[in-house]
Amino acid sequence: MNPRIKKVKPNSKKYTLTITFDNDEIGLFDMKPYLNIGIFKELKDISLFNSVKPFMGSIQWINGQDLCPDTLYMESIIQ
């Protein structure tokens, strides 16, 4: 099982997320490839994008969008 999310910080100008995992690794996750797909289109609104919070080991936005924690870990660039 991959690490789960402990903290998330939106980087609004670049539509990226700085994620702190429960193993204390920090990763940079690029949301741009997702912003033209289904429910993620709403996140082009920067105020919605910035509403991201950790949620049950993953992340979630105010409108209910979420991503699998395994995807977040495997596709992040670990710093």
C-alpha positions as CSV (number, residue, x, y, z in Angstrom):
1,M,0.0,0.0,0.0
2,N,1.3,3.4,-0.9
3,P,1.5,6.3,1.6
4,R,-1.6,8.3,2.4
5,I,-1.9,12.1,2.4
6,K,-1.2,14.0,5.5
7,K,-1.2,17.6,4.1
8,V,-2.0,19.3,0.8
9,K,-1.3,22.8,-0.4
10,P,-2.6,24.1,-3.7
11,N,-0.2,26.0,-5.9
12,S,-2.9,28.0,-7.8
13,K,-0.8,29.7,-10.5
14,K,0.4,26.4,-11.8
15,Y,-2.5,24.1,-10.9
16,T,-0.2,21.9,-8.9
17,L,-0.5,20.5,-5.4
18,T,2.3,20.1,-2.9
19,I,1.4,17.0,-0.9
20,T,2.9,15.7,2.3
21,F,2.5,11.9,2.6
22,D,2.3,10.0,5.9
23,N,5.8,8.7,5.4
24,D,7.0,12.4,5.4
25,E,7.8,12.4,1.7
26,I,6.7,15.6,-0.1
27,G,5.5,15.4,-3.7
28,L,4.4,17.8,-6.4
29,F,1.3,16.6,-8.2
30,D,0.3,18.3,-11.5
31,M,-3.5,18.7,-11.9
32,K,-3.4,20.2,-15.4
33,P,-3.9,16.9,-17.2
34,Y,-7.2,16.4,-15.3
35,L,-8.7,19.8,-15.7
36,N,-10.5,19.0,-19.0
37,I,-12.0,15.7,-17.8
38,G,-15.5,15.5,-16.4
39,I,-16.0,16.7,-12.8
40,F,-12.5,18.1,-12.7
41,K,-13.3,20.9,-15.2
42,E,-14.9,22.9,-12.3
43,L,-11.4,23.1,-10.7
44,K,-10.3,25.5,-13.4
45,D,-12.0,28.0,-11.1
46,I,-9.1,29.0,-8.9
47,S,-11.2,29.5,-5.8
48,L,-12.6,25.9,-6.1
49,F,-9.1,24.6,-6.8
50,N,-7.8,26.3,-3.7
51,S,-10.5,24.5,-1.6
52,V,-8.6,21.2,-1.6
53,K,-8.2,19.5,1.8
54,P,-6.9,16.2,3.1
55,F,-9.7,13.7,3.4
56,M,-9.6,10.2,4.8
57,G,-6.0,9.5,3.5
58,S,-6.6,11.2,0.2
59,I,-7.7,14.7,-0.9
60,Q,-11.1,16.3,-1.6
61,W,-12.4,19.6,-3.0
62,I,-15.4,21.4,-1.7
63,N,-17.6,20.2,-4.6
64,G,-16.7,16.5,-3.8
65,Q,-14.0,15.9,-6.4
66,D,-11.3,13.5,-5.2
67,L,-8.4,11.5,-6.4
68,C,-7.1,8.0,-5.4
69,P,-4.2,8.3,-2.9
70,D,-2.3,5.7,-4.9
71,T,-2.5,7.9,-8.1
72,L,-1.4,10.9,-6.1
73,Y,1.6,9.1,-4.8
74,M,2.6,7.3,-8.0
75,E,2.2,10.4,-10.2
76,S,3.8,12.9,-7.9
77,I,7.3,14.1,-8.3
78,I,8.9,13.4,-5.0
79,Q,11.0,16.4,-3.8
